[in-house]
Amino acid sequence: MSGAITTIDVQGKLPKVASGKVRDLFAVDDNTLLFVASDRISAYDVIMENGIPGKGALLTEMSIYWFKYLTQHVPGLRTHYISNELPGPISSLTTFQDRSMQVQRLRIIPIESIVRGYITGSGWSEYKKSGTVNGIAMPAGLIEGQKLPQPLWTPSTKAELGDKDENISPEKAREIIANPKIAARVEELSLQIYEAAAKRAESVGIVLADTKFEFGLDEKDEVVLVDEVLTPDSSRFWPRDTWEQNLGKAQPSFDKQFLRDWLTSNGLKGKEGVKVPEDIVQQTAAKYREACEKITGKSA
């Protein structure tokens, strides 16, 4: 396996707009951005010192698959995806071909739109303390990993790089969005997308426990699905055949939970400057590949 690409260098041929935990964004023109997914990996809002080889290409392949799938299964859904062609100025930089998307340039809605179908992670932590998830009262007696009576819209703040996202109530998210019609559309689309994706995942033996979406607005204030979607970076994927027997404890997964567990068990949760050992790198890469192959039906 080739080395991880953690720095995206387009040789000054396109102006950089922003750099996130995984993606670097470049301006193609006034209406179009180029998203390039690196092999960087973060956990607990901290970027690791080394990356996961091939991860950026897998994330891009999965996102493109889902953008195309979801527009066919969620009525009225629009996405920012245009193509995976490299724009002319960098068409010779073929290293970035499999990890790049040209997308529509939009105004970003300043929340993370999270949907939970199962109780786990920070939702489980809050429930144990207060019987709520993002301030929403939940039935008594739930156990870790249990399927919720219905999927929940449980948004969070959209933190700047280096800061931590904070779970917020749906009411607080509506205040941040400030437009009731747009807020209602974000919630509606998030739940519809989750339902369609969960059904697809179930058909290939995967439980979609929860996932994070981001949305933007076009010039007519239409809500558009943006960023990456339904990847192991933004979702919890569990094997369907072992889910029930693991209720009440941590589930095996096809996502970065494997890395999170390694960090936690070694007292490294939230620590800066962590270099991930090669065996953990390889096992994390294998988890991502397996998720990609199951979802897309293609060898990764």
C-alpha positions as CSV (number, residue, x, y, z in Angstrom):
1,M,0.0,0.0,0.0
2,S,1.4,3.4,-0.9
3,G,2.1,6.1,1.6
4,A,-0.6,8.4,3.0
5,I,-1.1,11.8,1.4
6,T,-1.5,14.2,4.2
7,T,-0.6,17.4,2.4
8,I,-2.5,18.6,-0.7
9,D,-0.2,20.7,-2.9
10,V,-1.8,21.9,-6.2
11,Q,1.4,23.8,-7.0
12,G,-0.2,27.2,-6.8
13,K,-2.5,26.5,-9.8
14,L,-5.7,27.1,-7.9
15,P,-6.3,29.4,-4.9
16,K,-6.9,27.7,-1.6
17,V,-10.2,28.6,0.1
18,A,-10.0,26.6,3.2
19,S,-8.4,23.6,4.9
20,G,-10.3,21.2,7.2
21,K,-9.5,18.2,9.2
22,V,-9.5,16.0,6.0
23,R,-10.3,18.1,3.0
24,D,-8.6,21.1,1.3
25,L,-10.9,23.4,-0.7
26,F,-9.8,25.3,-3.8
27,A,-11.6,27.8,-6.0
28,V,-12.1,26.7,-9.6
29,D,-14.2,29.8,-10.4
30,D,-16.8,32.0,-8.7
31,N,-19.4,29.2,-8.7
32,T,-17.3,26.1,-8.3
33,L,-15.0,24.6,-5.7
34,L,-12.6,21.7,-5.8
35,F,-12.8,19.4,-2.8
36,V,-9.6,17.3,-2.3
37,A,-9.8,14.6,0.4
38,S,-6.4,13.9,2.0
39,D,-5.5,10.8,4.0
40,R,-5.5,12.7,7.3
41,I,-7.6,11.3,10.1
42,S,-8.9,12.9,13.2
43,A,-10.5,11.5,16.3
44,Y,-12.0,13.4,19.2
45,D,-11.5,16.6,17.2
46,V,-7.7,16.1,17.0
47,I,-5.8,15.3,13.7
48,M,-3.3,12.4,14.0
49,E,0.3,13.0,13.0
50,N,0.1,10.3,10.3
51,G,-2.7,9.4,7.9
52,I,-4.4,6.3,6.6
53,P,-3.2,5.4,3.1
54,G,-5.9,5.6,0.5
55,K,-8.5,7.0,2.9
56,G,-9.2,10.1,0.9
57,A,-10.0,8.2,-2.2
58,L,-12.3,5.9,-0.3
59,L,-14.2,8.8,1.2
60,T,-14.6,10.4,-2.2
61,E,-15.8,7.2,-3.8
62,M,-18.4,6.7,-1.1
63,S,-19.6,10.3,-1.2
64,I,-20.0,10.3,-4.9
65,Y,-21.9,7.0,-4.7
66,W,-24.2,8.4,-2.1
67,F,-24.8,11.7,-3.8
68,K,-26.0,9.8,-6.9
69,Y,-28.0,7.2,-4.9
70,L,-29.8,9.7,-2.7
71,T,-30.9,12.0,-5.4
72,Q,-32.8,9.0,-6.8
73,H,-34.3,8.0,-3.5
74,V,-35.1,11.2,-1.6
75,P,-37.6,13.3,-3.5
76,G,-36.5,16.9,-4.3
77,L,-33.0,16.4,-2.9
78,R,-30.2,18.5,-4.5
79,T,-26.5,18.0,-3.8
80,H,-23.5,20.2,-4.4
81,Y,-21.7,17.4,-6.5
82,I,-20.9,18.4,-10.1
83,S,-18.2,15.9,-11.2
84,N,-15.0,14.1,-10.2
85,E,-13.1,15.6,-13.1
86,L,-9.9,17.6,-12.3
87,P,-10.2,21.2,-13.5
88,G,-7.9,22.2,-16.4
89,P,-5.2,24.0,-14.3
90,I,-4.5,20.8,-12.4
91,S,-5.5,18.1,-14.8
92,S,-1.9,16.8,-14.9
93,L,-1.9,16.2,-11.1
94,T,-3.3,12.7,-11.4
95,T,-2.4,11.9,-7.8
96,F,-5.5,13.8,-6.9
97,Q,-7.9,12.3,-9.5
98,D,-9.5,9.7,-7.2
99,R,-9.8,12.0,-4.2
100,S,-11.3,15.1,-5.8
101,M,-14.8,16.4,-6.5
102,Q,-15.9,19.6,-8.2
103,V,-18.8,21.0,-6.3
104,Q,-21.2,23.9,-6.4
105,R,-20.1,26.9,-4.3
106,L,-22.8,27.6,-1.7
107,R,-23.4,29.5,1.6
108,I,-23.0,26.9,4.4
109,I,-25.6,26.5,7.1
110,P,-23.7,26.8,10.3
111,I,-24.7,23.6,12.1
112,E,-23.8,19.9,11.9
113,S,-27.0,18.1,11.1
114,I,-26.8,14.7,13.0
115,V,-29.3,11.9,12.8
116,R,-29.3,9.1,15.4
117,G,-31.1,5.8,14.7
118,Y,-29.4,4.0,17.7
119,I,-28.3,5.2,21.1
120,T,-24.5,5.3,21.3
121,G,-21.6,7.7,21.6
122,S,-22.3,11.1,23.1
123,G,-26.0,10.4,23.0
124,W,-25.6,7.4,25.2
125,S,-23.4,9.4,27.6
126,E,-26.1,12.1,28.0
127,Y,-28.9,9.6,28.3
128,K,-27.1,7.9,31.3
129,K,-26.8,11.2,33.1
130,S,-30.2,12.8,32.4
131,G,-32.4,10.5,30.4
132,T,-32.2,12.8,27.4
133,V,-30.4,13.0,24.0
134,N,-29.6,16.6,22.9
135,G,-32.2,17.7,25.5
136,I,-34.9,15.4,24.0
137,A,-36.6,13.3,26.7
138,M,-36.2,9.6,25.9
139,P,-37.9,6.4,27.2
140,A,-36.6,4.9,30.4
141,G,-34.6,1.6,30.3
142,L,-32.7,2.0,27.0
143,I,-29.4,0.1,26.7
144,E,-26.3,1.0,24.8
145,G,-26.6,0.3,21.1
146,Q,-30.4,-0.1,21.1
147,K,-32.5,1.1,18.2
148,L,-34.4,4.2,19.0
149,P,-38.2,4.2,18.6
150,Q,-37.7,6.6,15.7
151,P,-34.6,8.4,14.3
152,L,-33.8,11.7,16.0
153,W,-32.5,14.9,14.6
154,T,-29.8,15.8,17.1
155,P,-27.7,18.7,15.7
156,S,-24.5,20.2,16.9
157,T,-22.5,23.4,16.5
158,K,-20.1,23.6,13.6
159,A,-16.8,24.4,15.3
160,E,-13.8,26.1,13.8
161,L,-10.8,23.9,13.1
162,G,-9.2,23.0,16.4
163,D,-12.4,23.6,18.5
164,K,-14.9,21.0,19.5
165,D,-18.5,20.6,18.2
166,E,-21.1,20.9,20.9
167,N,-24.4,18.9,20.9
168,I,-27.4,21.3,20.9
169,S,-31.1,20.9,21.1
170,P,-33.2,21.1,17.9
171,E,-34.6,24.4,19.3
172,K,-31.1,25.9,19.6
173,A,-30.3,24.8,16.1
174,R,-33.4,26.5,14.8
175,E,-32.3,29.7,16.6
176,I,-28.8,29.5,14.9
177,I,-30.3,28.9,11.4
178,A,-32.7,31.8,12.2
179,N,-35.1,31.0,9.3
180,P,-37.9,28.6,10.3
181,K,-38.5,27.4,6.8
182,I,-34.9,26.6,6.2
183,A,-34.5,25.0,9.6
184,A,-37.6,22.8,8.9
185,R,-36.2,21.8,5.5
186,V,-32.8,20.8,7.0
187,E,-34.5,18.6,9.6
188,E,-36.8,17.1,7.1
189,L,-34.1,16.3,4.6
190,S,-31.8,14.9,7.3
191,L,-34.3,12.4,8.5
192,Q,-35.3,11.4,4.9
193,I,-31.7,10.9,3.9
194,Y,-31.0,8.9,7.0
195,E,-34.0,6.6,6.3
196,A,-33.0,6.0,2.7
197,A,-29.4,5.4,3.6
198,A,-30.2,3.1,6.5
199,K,-32.4,1.0,4.3
200,R,-29.6,0.7,1.7
201,A,-27.0,-0.1,4.4
202,E,-29.3,-2.7,5.9
203,S,-29.5,-4.5,2.6
204,V,-25.8,-5.1,2.6
205,G,-25.5,-6.1,6.2
206,I,-24.7,-2.8,7.8
207,V,-26.5,-0.9,10.6
208,L,-26.3,2.8,10.2
209,A,-26.2,3.9,13.8
210,D,-25.9,7.6,13.3
211,T,-24.5,10.0,10.8
212,K,-23.7,13.7,10.2
213,F,-24.8,15.9,7.3
214,E,-24.0,19.4,6.2
215,F,-26.1,21.7,4.1
216,G,-25.7,24.9,2.1
217,L,-28.0,27.4,0.5
218,D,-28.1,28.4,-3.2
219,E,-29.0,31.9,-4.5
220,K,-32.7,31.1,-4.0
221,D,-32.2,29.8,-0.4
222,E,-32.9,26.2,-1.5
223,V,-31.3,23.7,0.9
224,V,-28.6,21.6,-0.7
225,L,-26.6,18.6,0.7
226,V,-22.9,19.4,0.8
227,D,-19.5,18.2,2.1
228,E,-19.0,14.4,2.3
229,V,-21.9,12.1,3.1
230,L,-22.3,8.8,4.8
231,T,-18.7,7.8,5.0
232,P,-16.9,6.1,7.9
233,D,-15.6,9.6,8.9
234,S,-19.1,11.0,9.4
235,S,-21.1,7.9,10.3
236,R,-21.1,4.9,12.6
237,F,-21.4,1.6,10.6
238,W,-22.0,-1.6,12.6
239,P,-22.2,-5.2,11.3
240,R,-25.8,-6.2,11.2
241,D,-25.2,-9.8,12.0
242,T,-23.5,-9.1,15.4
243,W,-25.5,-6.0,16.4
244,E,-28.1,-7.7,18.6
245,Q,-25.6,-9.9,20.5
246,N,-23.5,-6.8,21.4
247,L,-26.3,-4.7,22.9
248,G,-25.2,-3.1,26.1
249,K,-21.5,-2.8,25.1
250,A,-19.3,-1.3,22.4
251,Q,-20.2,-2.5,18.9
252,P,-17.6,-3.6,16.4
253,S,-17.6,-1.1,13.5
254,F,-16.5,-0.3,10.0
255,D,-15.5,3.3,10.9
256,K,-13.0,5.3,12.9
257,Q,-14.4,3.9,16.2
258,F,-11.6,1.4,16.0
259,L,-9.1,4.2,16.2
260,R,-11.1,6.0,18.9
261,D,-11.0,2.8,21.0
262,W,-7.2,2.5,20.6
263,L,-6.7,6.1,21.7
264,T,-8.9,5.7,24.7
265,S,-7.4,2.4,25.8
266,N,-3.9,4.0,25.6
267,G,-4.8,7.2,27.5
268,L,-4.5,9.3,24.3
269,K,-8.0,10.6,23.9
270,G,-7.9,14.2,22.8
271,K,-4.1,14.4,22.9
272,E,-2.2,16.3,20.3
273,G,0.8,14.9,18.3
274,V,-0.3,11.3,18.3
275,K,1.4,9.0,15.8
276,V,-0.7,6.0,15.1
277,P,1.2,2.6,15.0
278,E,1.4,0.9,11.7
279,D,-0.8,-2.1,12.7
280,I,-3.6,0.3,13.8
281,V,-3.2,2.2,10.5
282,Q,-3.6,-1.0,8.5
283,Q,-6.5,-2.2,10.5
284,T,-8.3,1.2,10.2
285,A,-7.6,1.2,6.5
286,A,-9.1,-2.3,6.2
287,K,-12.3,-1.2,8.0
288,Y,-12.7,1.7,5.7
289,R,-12.2,-0.4,2.6
290,E,-14.7,-3.0,3.8
291,A,-17.4,-0.3,4.4
292,C,-16.7,1.1,0.9
293,E,-16.9,-2.2,-0.8
294,K,-20.1,-3.3,1.0
295,I,-21.9,0.0,0.3
296,T,-20.8,0.6,-3.3
297,G,-20.6,-3.0,-4.4
298,K,-17.2,-2.3,-5.9
299,S,-13.7,-3.5,-4.9
300,A,-11.8,-0.6,-3.3
